[in-house]
Amino acid sequence: MESKAWLKDKLANLATEIDGVEFKYGYDKLSETHFVSVAPSGLLTSDERFNSLRFDLLHDFYNLYASESVVFLPVEEAEEFSDYEEVICRSQTIDSYLDWLNASSIVESEVKLSSGSQESAAREGNYAIAA
Amino acid sequence: MDVEDIQSQSVSSVNMLGTHRWIQKEIFASLGQHDIMAANQFNDYIGRIKSLRVKADYHFSLVGSREAGKAHQLASDILNILKENYGV
């Protein structure tokens, strides 16, 4: 398997293990370096589980593709080193949250609409509708 | 790993990887045996400085003072990891 595909596949797996993580991917052909932008960046310095899993990923990668490098970067510094593809994977938690957020905003707008109908009906003296 | 191991692997690495890449892998694996966080940091810092070095030597773009400062900081961070873990 090509190294890029291998790495992206493993990053997708890693995203299922770590709540709230988001990865972007970039590649510098000349230095044969794969760049992975990580958000939130605190994971890189303070999350033992994440670091244990990424150490295993790096160890496996270097056994397969010894001449290439993989660098994990905090999202705030990532742009200095590469251009990135769109978000390639994020944890289910973020997806669930975004789904919830979208659903909430739809419900909220429906409530406002409904509330507005009640007010206008009351103003017009149609208390049956307002109720 | 003793001196003979290092010599034999180093010789074979010249044909396979080049000595720079070989020693990076060895230090990464060695650090990982007792400090995974240090191994990951070493990997990230060395990868970044390598990228800057390649850019400086082979790209047509110039490395500015900001990137030079960044490379200097990365080199210092790498040395600190090596000092803390190997007493060098």
Backbone of each chain as ProteinMPNN parsed JSONL, in Angstrom:
{"seq_chain_A": "MESKAWLKDKLANLATEIDGVEFKYGYDKLSETHFVSVAPSGLLTSDERFNSLRFDLLHDFYNLYASESVVFLPVEEAEEFSDYEEVICRSQTIDSYLDWLNASSIVESEVKLSSGSQESAAREGNYAIAA", "coords_chain_A": {"N_chain_A": [[0.853, -1.195, 0.0], [0.504, 2.243, -0.717], [2.363, 4.807, 0.979], [1.008, 7.186, 1.722], [-1.732, 6.519, 1.625], [-1.749, 4.454, 3.484], [-1.048, 5.842, 5.831], [-3.155, 7.707, 6.068], [-5.284, 6.008, 6.45], [-4.623, 4.87, 8.933], [-4.685, 7.165, 10.5], [-7.374, 7.76, 10.409], [-8.333, 5.607, 11.876], [-7.152, 6.223, 14.314], [-8.512, 8.539, 14.951], [-10.94, 7.546, 15.699], [-10.417, 6.614, 18.163], [-9.745, 8.683, 19.846], [-11.352, 11.209, 21.539], [-12.739, 14.104, 20.122], [-10.67, 14.868, 18.381], [-9.062, 16.31, 15.488], [-7.748, 15.862, 12.295], [-5.543, 17.148, 9.785], [-3.979, 16.729, 6.589], [-0.781, 16.902, 5.057], [1.837, 16.963, 2.531], [5.277, 16.948, 1.825], [7.05, 16.617, -0.93], [9.771, 16.806, -1.651], [11.305, 16.531, 0.711], [10.277, 14.19, 1.524], [8.327, 14.098, 3.542], [5.577, 13.592, 5.632], [3.046, 15.612, 6.827], [1.068, 16.101, 9.668], [-1.529, 17.87, 10.818], [-2.739, 18.685, 13.998], [-5.613, 19.052, 15.918], [-7.43, 19.427, 18.911], [-4.464, 21.225, 19.866], [-3.346, 20.649, 22.314], [-3.425, 17.944, 22.742], [-1.046, 16.9, 21.803], [0.897, 17.443, 23.689], [-0.057, 16.772, 26.191], [-1.654, 14.519, 26.41], [-1.591, 11.322, 27.316], [-2.553, 8.888, 26.303], [-3.132, 9.445, 23.618], [-0.542, 10.045, 22.76], [0.737, 7.623, 23.162], [-0.599, 6.011, 21.323], [0.047, 7.318, 18.942], [2.775, 7.028, 18.928], [2.966, 4.266, 18.485], [1.835, 4.187, 15.947], [3.754, 5.674, 14.466], [5.998, 4.056, 14.837], [5.228, 1.698, 13.5], [4.892, 2.779, 10.947], [7.529, 3.571, 10.25], [8.748, 1.134, 10.116], [7.666, 0.158, 7.823], [7.994, 2.155, 5.852], [10.759, 3.271, 5.667], [12.388, 5.34, 4.698], [10.915, 7.621, 4.724], [9.333, 10.415, 6.47], [7.189, 11.206, 9.242], [5.467, 13.876, 10.606], [3.915, 15.264, 13.369], [1.989, 18.107, 14.009], [1.065, 20.991, 15.972], [-2.05, 22.569, 15.384], [-1.886, 25.345, 15.22], [0.666, 25.923, 14.306], [0.927, 24.599, 11.99], [0.583, 25.54, 9.34], [2.946, 26.709, 8.635], [4.596, 24.808, 7.616], [3.566, 23.259, 5.551], [1.178, 22.843, 2.86], [-2.211, 21.957, 3.231], [-4.563, 19.279, 2.845], [-8.159, 19.218, 2.869], [-9.945, 18.696, 5.968], [-9.164, 15.487, 6.949], [-9.891, 13.513, 8.668], [-11.905, 13.26, 11.558], [-12.838, 12.966, 14.988], [-15.616, 10.895, 15.995], [-17.004, 12.163, 17.941], [-16.901, 14.908, 17.41], [-18.288, 14.983, 14.994], [-20.778, 14.064, 15.914], [-21.407, 16.14, 17.627], [-21.587, 18.282, 15.829], [-23.738, 17.413, 14.302], [-25.689, 17.456, 16.278], [-25.657, 20.174, 16.828], [-26.552, 21.266, 14.412], [-29.098, 20.101, 14.306], [-30.192, 21.259, 16.597], [-30.241, 23.969, 15.935], [-32.075, 23.96, 13.9], [-34.404, 23.111, 15.228], [-34.593, 25.232, 17.01], [-35.089, 27.386, 15.283], [-37.543, 26.605, 14.331], [-39.072, 26.716, 16.631], [-38.987, 29.452, 17.144], [-40.352, 30.346, 14.915], [-42.827, 29.175, 15.329], [-43.494, 30.393, 17.741], [-43.644, 33.03, 16.891], [-45.884, 32.868, 15.248], [-47.854, 32.405, 17.102], [-47.807, 34.836, 18.53], [-48.55, 36.687, 16.586], [-51.068, 35.74, 15.982], [-52.357, 36.167, 18.399], [-52.246, 38.938, 18.528], [-53.977, 39.555, 16.561], [-56.298, 38.847, 17.678], [-57.118, 36.307, 17.537], [-57.59, 33.987, 19.519], [-57.829, 31.3, 19.709], [-56.077, 30.19, 17.901], [-53.777, 31.328, 18.93], [-53.574, 30.048, 21.347]], "CA_chain_A": [[0.0, 0.0, 0.0], [1.255, 3.491, -0.75], [2.498, 5.342, 2.337], [-0.034, 8.186, 2.016], [-2.979, 5.802, 1.893], [-1.551, 3.73, 4.75], [-1.076, 6.803, 6.935], [-4.508, 8.266, 6.21], [-6.114, 4.945, 7.017], [-4.284, 4.764, 10.36], [-5.171, 8.377, 11.164], [-8.823, 7.589, 10.557], [-8.515, 4.709, 13.023], [-6.765, 6.96, 15.522], [-9.582, 9.5, 15.244], [-12.047, 6.845, 16.369], [-9.964, 6.279, 19.522], [-9.519, 9.9, 20.637], [-12.491, 12.121, 21.461], [-12.563, 15.514, 19.801], [-9.486, 15.176, 17.589], [-9.258, 16.586, 14.062], [-6.48, 15.794, 11.567], [-5.39, 17.541, 8.383], [-2.801, 16.035, 6.059], [0.014, 17.559, 4.017], [3.006, 16.169, 2.142], [6.369, 17.641, 1.136], [7.666, 15.579, -1.754], [11.23, 16.902, -1.692], [11.893, 15.966, 1.937], [9.542, 12.947, 1.806], [7.774, 14.251, 4.891], [4.124, 13.696, 5.783], [2.703, 16.49, 7.943], [-0.284, 15.902, 10.2], [-1.964, 18.937, 11.705], [-3.571, 18.112, 15.054], [-6.424, 19.953, 16.74], [-6.757, 20.509, 19.618], [-3.013, 20.995, 19.918], [-2.978, 20.141, 23.634], [-3.265, 16.485, 22.683], [0.353, 16.548, 21.509], [1.787, 17.622, 24.841], [-0.583, 16.399, 27.506], [-2.54, 13.353, 26.401], [-0.731, 10.125, 27.29], [-3.109, 7.842, 25.428], [-2.91, 9.873, 22.242], [0.889, 9.923, 22.45], [1.061, 6.201, 23.073], [-1.137, 5.512, 20.048], [0.783, 7.88, 17.803], [4.093, 6.389, 18.915], [2.788, 2.971, 17.809], [1.628, 4.482, 14.511], [5.053, 6.064, 13.89], [6.864, 2.869, 14.861], [4.791, 0.83, 12.399], [5.148, 3.471, 9.68], [8.955, 3.541, 9.929], [9.105, -0.24, 9.728], [7.198, -0.062, 6.445], [8.462, 3.2, 4.925], [11.881, 3.763, 6.476], [13.051, 6.543, 4.183], [10.016, 8.764, 4.823], [9.111, 10.924, 7.831], [5.86, 11.708, 9.608], [5.569, 14.9, 11.646], [2.66, 15.781, 13.91], [2.144, 19.522, 14.337], [-0.118, 21.675, 16.495], [-2.76, 23.243, 14.286], [-1.48, 26.757, 15.15], [1.955, 26.047, 13.617], [0.957, 23.673, 10.859], [0.641, 26.195, 8.03], [4.317, 27.12, 8.328], [5.389, 23.716, 7.072], [2.995, 22.57, 4.394], [-0.219, 23.068, 2.524], [-2.965, 20.802, 3.715], [-5.843, 18.922, 2.264], [-9.239, 19.472, 3.813], [-9.953, 17.77, 7.103], [-9.268, 14.124, 6.429], [-10.675, 12.725, 9.618], [-12.147, 13.838, 12.87], [-13.47, 11.949, 15.825], [-17.071, 10.815, 15.933], [-17.557, 13.107, 18.906], [-17.106, 16.19, 16.727], [-19.387, 14.791, 14.046], [-22.019, 13.998, 16.683], [-21.68, 17.479, 18.135], [-22.05, 19.114, 14.706], [-25.099, 16.947, 13.995], [-26.551, 17.974, 17.333], [-25.734, 21.623, 16.663], [-27.431, 21.509, 13.268], [-30.458, 19.732, 14.695], [-30.649, 22.241, 17.578], [-30.538, 25.249, 15.284], [-33.325, 23.766, 13.147], [-35.491, 23.115, 16.213], [-34.695, 26.587, 17.545], [-35.741, 28.253, 14.307], [-38.951, 26.196, 14.267], [-39.718, 27.242, 17.841], [-39.168, 30.897, 16.931], [-41.409, 30.489, 13.911], [-44.061, 28.82, 15.997], [-43.747, 31.45, 18.716], [-44.044, 34.2, 16.123], [-47.253, 32.635, 14.784], [-48.72, 32.586, 18.264], [-47.893, 36.265, 18.851], [-49.329, 37.401, 15.569], [-52.455, 35.312, 16.116], [-52.902, 36.83, 19.583], [-52.456, 40.338, 18.185], [-55.148, 39.657, 15.682], [-57.477, 38.475, 18.452], [-57.517, 34.909, 17.294], [-57.007, 33.328, 20.684], [-57.834, 29.846, 19.505], [-54.796, 29.871, 17.25], [-52.722, 31.734, 19.837], [-53.459, 29.049, 22.4]], "C_chain_A": [[0.89, 1.247, 0.0], [1.249, 4.142, 0.632], [1.403, 6.343, 2.695], [-1.339, 7.5, 2.404], [-2.899, 5.063, 3.233], [-1.721, 4.679, 5.923], [-2.488, 7.359, 7.153], [-5.455, 7.252, 6.834], [-5.879, 4.831, 8.53], [-4.763, 5.997, 11.131], [-6.677, 8.315, 11.38], [-9.125, 6.669, 11.731], [-8.218, 5.431, 14.339], [-7.867, 7.943, 15.938], [-10.773, 8.833, 15.924], [-11.7, 6.541, 17.827], [-9.903, 7.502, 20.437], [-10.685, 10.872, 20.444], [-12.051, 13.526, 21.064], [-11.377, 15.856, 18.929], [-9.847, 15.439, 16.122], [-7.883, 16.604, 13.395], [-6.608, 16.424, 10.184], [-4.072, 16.951, 7.901], [-2.107, 16.866, 4.983], [1.246, 16.732, 3.703], [4.012, 17.035, 1.404], [7.181, 16.586, 0.388], [9.188, 15.596, -1.662], [11.9, 16.287, -0.455], [11.219, 14.656, 2.34], [8.97, 12.959, 3.229], [6.254, 14.402, 4.824], [3.848, 14.566, 7.005], [1.258, 16.242, 8.365], [-0.578, 17.026, 11.181], [-2.953, 18.354, 12.714], [-4.322, 19.22, 15.789], [-7.312, 19.09, 17.652], [-5.291, 20.187, 19.872], [-2.551, 20.446, 21.26], [-2.797, 18.636, 23.678], [-1.802, 16.083, 22.533], [1.24, 16.588, 22.746], [1.242, 17.043, 26.133], [-1.491, 15.167, 27.531], [-1.709, 12.071, 26.234], [-1.236, 9.073, 26.32], [-2.873, 8.179, 23.964], [-1.442, 9.674, 21.855], [1.347, 8.475, 22.36], [0.6, 5.629, 21.728], [-0.346, 6.068, 18.858], [2.219, 7.355, 17.758], [4.005, 5.041, 18.183], [2.618, 3.161, 16.297], [2.961, 4.8, 13.835], [5.988, 4.86, 13.79], [6.516, 1.943, 13.69], [5.109, 1.457, 11.039], [6.615, 3.339, 9.284], [9.448, 2.13, 9.616], [8.718, -0.532, 8.278], [7.841, 0.895, 5.439], [9.631, 3.949, 5.585], [12.479, 5.075, 5.981], [12.187, 7.799, 4.327], [9.83, 9.188, 6.279], [7.656, 11.328, 8.019], [6.037, 12.689, 10.758], [4.167, 15.323, 12.065], [2.891, 17.213, 14.377], [0.889, 20.068, 15.005], [-0.754, 22.509, 15.394], [-2.293, 24.687, 14.108], [-0.178, 26.944, 14.36], [1.993, 25.312, 12.288], [1.174, 24.356, 9.514], [2.061, 26.599, 7.634], [5.082, 26.046, 7.56], [4.828, 23.065, 5.816], [1.644, 23.171, 4.048], [-0.972, 21.798, 2.908], [-4.216, 20.556, 2.882], [-6.917, 19.315, 3.278], [-9.126, 18.487, 4.966], [-10.106, 16.35, 6.579], [-9.97, 13.204, 7.404], [-10.8, 13.458, 10.938], [-12.906, 12.797, 13.678], [-14.983, 12.005, 15.688], [-17.706, 11.837, 16.855], [-17.84, 14.448, 18.242], [-18.253, 16.079, 15.742], [-20.734, 14.78, 14.764], [-22.42, 15.377, 17.177], [-22.225, 18.386, 17.018], [-23.457, 18.718, 14.287], [-26.086, 17.528, 14.992], [-26.763, 19.471, 17.163], [-26.68, 21.98, 15.517], [-28.879, 21.232, 13.627], [-31.029, 20.771, 15.646], [-31.051, 23.539, 16.902], [-31.814, 25.149, 14.457], [-34.512, 23.83, 14.094], [-35.719, 24.523, 16.726], [-35.43, 27.498, 16.571], [-37.213, 27.899, 14.173], [-39.726, 26.725, 15.453], [-39.988, 28.717, 17.669], [-40.324, 31.156, 15.965], [-42.757, 30.243, 14.546], [-44.469, 29.906, 16.972], [-44.246, 32.702, 18.014], [-45.481, 34.066, 15.64], [-48.239, 32.866, 15.908], [-48.924, 34.057, 18.557], [-48.766, 36.995, 17.841], [-50.805, 37.016, 15.656], [-53.112, 36.023, 17.296], [-53.194, 38.294, 19.286], [-53.718, 40.532, 17.367], [-56.414, 39.209, 16.397], [-57.932, 37.055, 18.223], [-56.911, 34.048, 18.384], [-57.012, 31.819, 20.532], [-56.527, 29.4, 18.876], [-53.659, 30.172, 18.2], [-52.514, 30.701, 20.934], [-52.761, 27.804, 21.86]], "O_chain_A": [[1.925, 1.27, 0.666], [0.266, 4.047, 1.368], [0.919, 6.358, 3.827], [-1.97, 7.863, 3.396], [-3.855, 5.051, 4.009], [-2.432, 4.383, 6.883], [-2.952, 7.465, 8.288], [-6.315, 7.599, 7.643], [-6.827, 4.711, 9.306], [-5.196, 5.886, 12.278], [-7.188, 8.761, 12.407], [-10.06, 6.915, 12.494], [-8.928, 5.273, 15.332], [-8.117, 8.146, 17.126], [-11.527, 9.488, 16.644], [-12.585, 6.247, 18.631], [-9.996, 7.374, 21.657], [-10.967, 11.302, 19.326], [-11.093, 14.063, 21.62], [-11.09, 17.038, 18.741], [-10.801, 14.872, 15.59], [-6.966, 17.276, 13.866], [-7.62, 16.267, 9.501], [-3.163, 16.704, 8.694], [-2.754, 17.454, 4.116], [1.659, 15.897, 4.507], [3.658, 17.765, 0.478], [7.895, 15.78, 0.985], [9.826, 14.544, -1.601], [12.924, 15.614, -0.562], [11.549, 14.078, 3.375], [9.1, 12.003, 3.993], [5.721, 15.219, 4.073], [4.356, 14.293, 8.093], [0.352, 16.183, 7.535], [0.044, 17.122, 12.239], [-3.878, 17.629, 12.349], [-3.726, 20.204, 16.226], [-7.89, 18.109, 17.183], [-4.922, 19.029, 20.068], [-1.482, 19.842, 21.345], [-2.098, 18.112, 24.546], [-1.37, 15.06, 23.065], [2.221, 15.85, 22.837], [2.0, 16.839, 27.082], [-2.035, 14.822, 28.58], [-1.197, 11.782, 25.152], [-0.456, 8.444, 25.605], [-2.47, 7.328, 23.171], [-1.138, 9.195, 20.762], [2.236, 8.142, 21.576], [1.319, 4.865, 21.084], [-0.105, 5.357, 17.883], [2.812, 7.249, 16.685], [4.865, 4.717, 17.363], [3.169, 2.414, 15.489], [3.266, 4.268, 12.767], [6.677, 4.674, 12.787], [7.402, 1.466, 12.981], [5.535, 0.774, 10.108], [6.925, 3.034, 8.133], [10.454, 1.959, 8.927], [9.344, -1.346, 7.6], [8.188, 0.503, 4.325], [9.499, 5.1, 5.999], [13.023, 5.842, 6.776], [12.659, 8.91, 4.083], [10.128, 8.429, 7.201], [6.983, 11.738, 7.074], [6.678, 12.374, 11.761], [3.34, 15.694, 11.232], [3.874, 17.498, 15.06], [-0.224, 19.67, 14.66], [-0.052, 23.089, 14.565], [-2.296, 25.208, 12.993], [0.053, 28.017, 13.804], [2.976, 25.393, 11.55], [1.865, 23.821, 8.647], [2.35, 26.807, 6.456], [6.096, 26.337, 6.926], [5.558, 22.386, 5.093], [1.048, 23.906, 4.836], [-0.41, 20.703, 2.901], [-4.823, 21.465, 2.314], [-6.609, 19.698, 4.406], [-8.313, 17.563, 4.937], [-11.054, 16.043, 5.856], [-10.581, 12.215, 6.997], [-9.898, 14.181, 11.361], [-13.524, 11.882, 13.134], [-15.551, 13.031, 15.315], [-18.806, 12.324, 16.594], [-18.884, 15.056, 18.476], [-19.097, 16.972, 15.66], [-21.702, 15.389, 14.309], [-23.594, 15.746, 17.157], [-23.175, 19.144, 17.216], [-24.276, 19.575, 13.955], [-27.156, 18.019, 14.63], [-27.871, 19.983, 17.325], [-27.506, 22.885, 15.64], [-29.775, 22.012, 13.303], [-32.2, 21.136, 15.538], [-32.069, 24.139, 17.245], [-32.552, 26.125, 14.324], [-35.503, 24.508, 13.819], [-36.856, 24.973, 16.867], [-36.288, 28.285, 16.972], [-38.045, 28.774, 13.931], [-40.881, 27.132, 15.324], [-41.072, 29.199, 17.999], [-41.148, 32.048, 16.167], [-43.709, 30.995, 14.336], [-45.634, 30.298, 17.032], [-45.171, 33.359, 18.492], [-46.22, 35.05, 15.624], [-49.311, 33.439, 15.712], [-50.046, 34.5, 18.803], [-49.611, 37.814, 18.203], [-51.686, 37.847, 15.434], [-54.27, 36.432, 17.218], [-54.213, 38.841, 19.708], [-54.417, 41.539, 17.478], [-57.489, 39.19, 15.797], [-59.009, 36.655, 18.666], [-55.85, 33.45, 18.201], [-56.235, 31.136, 21.201], [-55.946, 28.383, 19.255], [-52.696, 29.411, 18.294], [-51.39, 30.505, 21.398], [-52.565, 26.838, 22.598]]}, "seq_chain_B": "MDVEDIQSQSVSSVNMLGTHRWIQKEIFASLGQHDIMAANQFNDYIGRIKSLRVKADYHFSLVGSREAGKAHQLASDILNILKENYGV", "coords_chain_B": {"N_chain_B": [[22.486, -2.052, 22.475], [25.609, -2.604, 21.007], [28.938, -1.392, 20.056], [29.767, -2.81, 17.778], [27.335, -3.656, 16.689], [26.24, -1.173, 16.047], [28.118, -0.305, 14.145], [27.869, -2.268, 12.107], [25.165, -2.031, 11.414], [25.128, 0.624, 10.716], [26.791, 0.675, 8.474], [25.274, -0.884, 6.685], [23.117, 0.769, 6.538], [23.906, 2.897, 4.997], [23.668, 2.044, 2.408], [20.954, 1.557, 2.377], [19.274, 3.574, 3.709], [20.693, 5.908, 4.264], [22.793, 7.647, 6.502], [21.76, 9.705, 8.125], [18.969, 9.342, 8.265], [18.889, 6.804, 9.308], [20.054, 7.077, 11.895], [18.187, 8.771, 13.048], [15.953, 7.102, 13.214], [16.923, 5.147, 14.956], [17.391, 6.601, 17.333], [14.824, 7.506, 17.86], [13.498, 5.038, 18.347], [14.986, 4.148, 20.528], [14.551, 6.167, 22.49], [11.84, 5.769, 22.795], [11.68, 3.483, 24.287], [11.776, 4.149, 26.962], [10.611, 6.654, 27.302], [7.982, 7.754, 25.877], [6.792, 10.183, 25.201], [8.996, 11.898, 24.887], [10.198, 10.619, 22.72], [8.283, 11.017, 20.706], [8.306, 13.812, 20.564], [10.961, 14.256, 19.78], [10.876, 13.04, 17.254], [9.061, 14.758, 15.932], [10.356, 17.267, 16.058], [12.777, 16.759, 14.732], [11.854, 16.071, 12.235], [10.695, 18.459, 11.402], [12.905, 20.194, 11.344], [14.419, 18.962, 9.447], [12.825, 19.303, 7.196], [13.0, 22.095, 6.927], [15.725, 22.304, 6.415], [15.978, 20.967, 3.959], [14.425, 22.659, 2.433], [15.997, 24.999, 2.573], [18.317, 24.142, 1.263], [17.564, 23.044, -1.232], [15.19, 24.108, -2.339], [13.84, 26.751, -4.394], [13.048, 28.924, -3.049], [13.785, 31.388, -0.502], [15.069, 30.907, 2.795], [13.885, 32.681, 5.407], [14.61, 35.064, 8.103], [12.88, 34.487, 10.165], [12.232, 31.787, 9.83], [14.767, 30.761, 10.066], [15.29, 31.373, 12.705], [13.402, 29.734, 13.843], [14.43, 27.218, 13.124], [16.772, 27.249, 14.601], [15.741, 27.24, 17.182], [14.457, 24.751, 17.154], [16.678, 23.062, 16.884], [17.899, 23.525, 19.323], [15.918, 22.53, 21.041], [15.975, 19.83, 20.33], [18.566, 19.126, 21.125], [18.266, 19.466, 23.871], [16.495, 17.376, 24.502], [18.142, 15.188, 23.939], [20.212, 15.623, 25.793], [18.84, 15.431, 28.214], [18.021, 12.771, 28.177], [20.206, 11.148, 27.566], [22.364, 12.185, 28.795], [24.315, 13.644, 27.46]], "CA_chain_B": [[23.204, -2.07, 21.2], [27.021, -2.295, 21.227], [29.618, -0.676, 18.972], [29.771, -3.636, 16.558], [25.982, -3.561, 16.114], [26.102, 0.155, 15.446], [28.936, -0.243, 12.935], [27.321, -3.103, 11.033], [23.903, -1.434, 10.946], [25.44, 1.896, 10.088], [27.304, 0.383, 7.132], [24.168, -1.303, 5.814], [22.175, 1.877, 6.353], [24.393, 3.772, 3.931], [23.067, 1.541, 1.178], [19.494, 1.504, 2.475], [18.574, 4.793, 4.095], [21.533, 7.067, 4.544], [23.069, 7.634, 7.943], [20.892, 10.635, 8.854], [17.659, 8.723, 8.519], [19.117, 5.635, 10.164], [20.263, 7.484, 13.29], [16.901, 9.291, 13.541], [15.113, 5.952, 13.572], [17.495, 4.487, 16.142], [17.156, 7.438, 18.525], [13.373, 7.459, 18.108], [13.178, 3.745, 18.972], [15.657, 4.102, 21.827], [13.8, 7.029, 23.41], [10.519, 5.178, 23.011], [11.732, 2.387, 25.265], [11.53, 4.619, 28.326], [9.874, 7.923, 27.355], [7.267, 7.876, 24.599], [6.577, 11.608, 24.906], [10.27, 12.425, 24.36], [10.399, 10.029, 21.39], [7.398, 11.709, 19.768], [8.808, 15.186, 20.381], [12.18, 14.159, 18.969], [10.436, 12.758, 15.88], [8.438, 15.942, 15.333], [11.342, 18.333, 15.907], [13.77, 16.402, 13.716], [11.145, 16.128, 10.95], [10.531, 19.866, 11.031], [14.193, 20.811, 10.996], [14.82, 18.342, 8.175], [12.045, 19.976, 6.161], [13.595, 23.421, 6.735], [17.057, 22.118, 5.813], [15.758, 20.642, 2.544], [13.956, 23.894, 1.795], [17.146, 25.907, 2.462], [19.337, 23.635, 0.328], [17.102, 22.583, -2.549], [14.09, 24.881, -2.912], [14.228, 28.024, -4.975], [12.66, 29.999, -2.135], [14.764, 31.683, 0.539], [14.68, 30.745, 4.191], [14.012, 33.992, 6.04], [15.124, 35.092, 9.481], [11.907, 33.85, 11.059], [12.413, 30.333, 9.724], [16.097, 30.463, 10.616], [15.112, 31.381, 14.157], [12.646, 28.521, 14.168], [15.366, 26.091, 13.017], [17.682, 27.342, 15.749], [14.974, 26.797, 18.355], [14.261, 23.301, 17.028], [17.965, 22.415, 17.182], [18.087, 23.633, 20.77], [14.967, 21.589, 21.67], [16.476, 18.462, 20.089], [19.721, 18.931, 22.009], [17.767, 19.309, 25.241], [15.962, 16.011, 24.636], [19.287, 14.264, 23.982], [20.915, 15.833, 27.064], [18.024, 14.911, 29.318], [17.836, 11.321, 28.127], [21.462, 10.414, 27.42], [23.41, 12.843, 29.554], [25.416, 14.097, 26.585]], "C_chain_B": [[24.676, -1.716, 21.441], [27.64, -1.673, 19.967], [29.588, -1.477, 17.667], [28.413, -3.608, 15.867], [25.818, -2.242, 15.363], [26.884, 0.23, 14.137], [28.321, -1.036, 11.794], [26.02, -2.523, 10.486], [24.149, -0.123, 10.224], [25.932, 1.689, 8.661], [26.163, -0.013, 6.199], [23.209, -0.149, 5.553], [22.6, 2.819, 5.245], [23.782, 3.35, 2.6], [21.545, 1.651, 1.19], [18.861, 2.888, 2.662], [19.418, 6.052, 4.038], [21.657, 7.163, 6.052], [22.153, 8.578, 8.728], [19.584, 9.961, 9.252], [17.808, 7.534, 9.467], [19.262, 6.046, 11.629], [18.993, 8.087, 13.884], [16.011, 8.158, 14.016], [15.609, 5.28, 14.843], [17.225, 5.29, 17.407], [15.67, 7.43, 18.884], [12.999, 6.162, 18.842], [13.77, 3.655, 20.371], [14.914, 4.946, 22.864], [12.462, 6.4, 23.783], [10.507, 4.047, 24.021], [11.483, 2.877, 26.69], [10.79, 5.951, 28.406], [9.226, 8.195, 25.994], [7.07, 9.337, 24.206], [7.84, 12.227, 24.304], [10.53, 11.89, 22.954], [9.542, 10.753, 20.353], [7.873, 13.132, 19.489], [10.058, 15.186, 19.51], [11.815, 13.954, 17.5], [9.897, 14.018, 15.198], [9.457, 17.055, 15.092], [12.327, 18.008, 14.776], [13.129, 16.444, 12.317], [10.988, 17.559, 10.466], [11.867, 20.48, 10.582], [14.72, 20.224, 9.682], [14.104, 19.029, 7.004], [12.621, 21.363, 5.865], [14.959, 23.326, 6.048], [16.926, 21.827, 4.31], [15.307, 21.894, 1.786], [15.134, 24.843, 1.561], [18.118, 25.456, 1.374], [18.825, 23.424, -1.089], [15.937, 23.369, -3.157], [14.617, 26.178, -3.516], [13.839, 29.195, -4.087], [13.725, 30.178, -1.047], [14.198, 31.342, 1.916], [14.954, 32.071, 4.887], [14.474, 33.887, 7.48], [14.165, 34.398, 10.448], [12.07, 32.337, 11.041], [13.776, 29.91, 10.265], [16.031, 30.419, 12.136], [14.386, 30.133, 14.636], [13.574, 27.296, 14.141], [16.323, 26.062, 14.196], [16.996, 26.836, 17.018], [14.771, 25.281, 18.339], [15.546, 22.54, 17.374], [18.222, 22.416, 18.688], [17.17, 22.643, 21.499], [15.434, 20.142, 21.512], [17.657, 18.158, 21.011], [19.283, 18.723, 23.454], [17.215, 17.906, 25.475], [17.108, 15.015, 24.767], [20.049, 14.386, 25.302], [20.146, 15.198, 28.217], [17.991, 13.388, 29.338], [19.137, 10.523, 28.047], [22.62, 11.058, 28.175], [24.583, 13.307, 28.716], [25.502, 15.624, 26.563]], "O_chain_B": [[24.975, -0.665, 22.007], [26.964, -1.459, 18.961], [29.408, -0.912, 16.588], [28.326, -3.547, 14.641], [25.338, -2.192, 14.231], [26.39, 0.757, 13.14], [28.252, -0.561, 10.66], [25.786, -2.515, 9.277], [23.473, 0.203, 9.248], [25.549, 2.422, 7.75], [26.087, 0.459, 5.064], [22.571, -0.081, 4.502], [21.762, 3.469, 4.621], [23.424, 4.188, 1.773], [20.92, 1.819, 0.143], [18.021, 3.31, 1.868], [18.902, 7.141, 3.79], [20.738, 6.804, 6.788], [21.806, 8.287, 9.873], [19.158, 10.007, 10.406], [16.953, 7.295, 10.32], [18.659, 5.43, 12.507], [18.739, 7.942, 15.079], [15.394, 8.237, 15.078], [14.817, 4.891, 15.702], [16.869, 4.723, 18.44], [15.304, 7.357, 20.057], [12.272, 6.191, 19.835], [13.131, 3.146, 21.292], [14.677, 4.492, 23.984], [12.012, 6.486, 24.926], [9.455, 3.689, 24.551], [11.027, 2.109, 27.537], [10.375, 6.342, 29.497], [9.833, 8.78, 25.097], [7.166, 9.691, 23.031], [7.769, 12.985, 23.336], [11.024, 12.618, 22.094], [10.011, 11.064, 19.258], [7.852, 13.601, 18.351], [10.197, 16.016, 18.611], [12.369, 14.606, 16.615], [10.228, 14.309, 14.048], [9.432, 17.71, 14.05], [12.664, 18.874, 13.968], [13.783, 16.808, 11.34], [11.128, 17.844, 9.277], [11.937, 21.186, 9.576], [15.383, 20.912, 8.907], [14.704, 19.297, 5.963], [12.722, 21.764, 4.705], [15.303, 24.158, 5.209], [17.672, 22.373, 3.497], [15.741, 22.153, 0.664], [15.261, 25.423, 0.483], [18.675, 26.281, 0.65], [19.573, 23.607, -2.05], [15.719, 23.302, -4.367], [15.709, 26.635, -3.179], [14.247, 30.33, -4.335], [14.462, 29.249, -0.718], [12.998, 31.474, 2.16], [16.094, 32.529, 4.954], [14.699, 32.799, 8.01], [14.595, 33.794, 11.431], [12.052, 31.683, 12.084], [13.919, 28.835, 10.848], [16.628, 29.553, 12.775], [14.705, 29.559, 15.677], [13.509, 26.443, 15.026], [16.647, 24.999, 14.725], [17.585, 26.106, 17.815], [14.895, 24.614, 19.366], [15.513, 21.518, 18.06], [18.702, 21.431, 19.249], [17.59, 21.993, 22.457], [15.309, 19.333, 22.431], [17.739, 17.081, 21.601], [19.856, 17.904, 24.173], [17.444, 17.316, 26.53], [17.06, 14.109, 25.599], [20.481, 13.382, 25.867], [20.717, 14.524, 29.075], [17.937, 12.783, 30.409], [19.166, 9.35, 28.42], [23.731, 10.526, 28.186], [25.715, 13.36, 29.197], [26.362, 16.184, 25.885]]}, "name": "protein", "num_of_chains": 2, "seq": "MESKAWLKDKLANLATEIDGVEFKYGYDKLSETHFVSVAPSGLLTSDERFNSLRFDLLHDFYNLYASESVVFLPVEEAEEFSDYEEVICRSQTIDSYLDWLNASSIVESEVKLSSGSQESAAREGNYAIAAMDVEDIQSQSVSSVNMLGTHRWIQKEIFASLGQHDIMAANQFNDYIGRIKSLRVKADYHFSLVGSREAGKAHQLASDILNILKENYGV"}
